[in-house]
Each structure stands twice: as C-alpha cells, then as structure tokens.
C-alpha cells in the first residue's frame, strides 16, 4: 500500500471534494483509498486565527494544493511559510476574482513560482498524477494526535517520515526517551502488519500514556535525533516582518510539527532558550513566529547549527 500526503491551503473547503473527513481538531484530515494508493489531505482549519496549524499542516505534506480565493495578508503568510519550509512541489490555482498578475508578483522569487498552475476545475484530475515519495532509513514517525481509547490504551495518529514500521517494533518516544512497543498499526481504518514511508498511520502503543504524548513528538529507532533546550540557528529575517527582534524577547519556535515557546538569548548569532525540549537534527529548518503580530506573524527562518 502506497501513500501520498497533501496540504490544502487558501480556500480550504475544496478538500470536501477530495476524500472522506476523518479526524477534526485545528487540523482536519481527509483521505481516500484508490487501488493501492491512500491519499490524505490535511487542512489547517485552525488558521488564520492561529498560525501554528498552518506550519504543522505544511510539514505533514509532500505536496501542496494552494487554491487562492483572495489576496490578503493571510495569503501572504501562506506563501512565506511555504517558501521558508522549501515546499517545492505543488499545484497553484485561483478563483476568478483573483488578479492573476498580482498573484504572480506575490509568488515571484519563491518556491511557488514552479508550482503547476491549473484551472480550479482540474485540481482533482491533476493531484492523482503526483507520485508517492518515500525516504529510506531507520524508522521515524511524527505524531499529530493522541487519544486514550477504551480497551486499547494509547493510540496515536501520525506519519511515517522515514523507513518502515512493523507491528511489535520496539522504538523510542522522543523527547522523553521512553521505550514503546507498537501493538498494532492501522492505515485507512484497516489493520496492517507494516507501514512504509510516507504512510499515514494509527498506532496502538504499549509503554506510554496518552497524556505523555504531544503533537510533534517522534517515535523512532533513529539515533541521529538530538533533544535540545537551547538552539543556535543560521537565521534570516523575513523582509515582510516589520517588528524588531531583541534579546530576552519571546517568540514561538516551529520545527516539524513541534511549536515551542522560546526566548532570544542572543541576536548575533541567533540563539534561543526553549521552555520545553525539542526533538531536532542539525540543518533542520526552524521557523520563528510572533503570534501576536498584527501584520505578518513569521519572523524568519534558519537551519539549526
């Protein structure tokens, strides 16, 4: 069974036509199984009220579907986030009300310039042409939801970022370092013995309680991850962020699906002290966000040193 994961941005309601609605929180998940491929669409419905769901949904996906219905600051934020997270593969479409020339000037010089530009009526037809993309290596699963299921125990939903996961695998939960065992695996509500990157999975876990698992946590056999309370990043400020940054100022740090509060301990180079530990690797992209900003909320980005 192969998998393809999309994020749906702009006019989010188009996802209703793509698949069956599943989990609904500040991220809504739709999926559809056709022949041997499961396609999943993640919608950051908690955005634009909050910027965190936008960054998390983008990080879950291999492909972007961006249907622009208006050219406002939130469209700008989505363009900035996609560009900083280097999401190179996507479909771009827009409603008839949108000024095409203005949209093209907004995406000029960003990764969106190379998205396939298509008529909105052809989005469904186009997305089935996008092939599965997999990463080999030690198993890595990133978690986006966790539940306590009566009679089952701890159940997590997430994506296999790398490698293969098997029933009865013994893995580590990060950042806690707790040993966990995969009791069972589900894909598209079907029990399976194995799931391969980039499968979306539901896992029943032994060895950890639901309240010990958070969004962005990782279950893995990969020893290359580090747990950090302080970060130094090769930082580049967004030209669209109008605020100043200074020592002791607070912000949010976004790495993968993790969003943590942090404080600037240094501006040159940019160093941050985090409220809670993050799971990360060298050169991973890190976004800094100021959620209370009245204009663009993305401060900038950089790779972790």
Helices and strands as residue ranges (DSSP letters): E 2-10, G 12-17, E 20-24, E 28-34, E 37-43, H 52-60, E 63-68, H 73-84, E 90-94, H 100-107, G 111-114, E 116-117, G 120-122, H 123-127, E 140-149, E 153-162, E 164-166, E 170-174, E 178-187, E 190-192, E 194-196, E 200-206, G 210-212, E 218-220, E 226-237, E 250-255, E 258-266, E 270-280, E 285-289, E 298-304
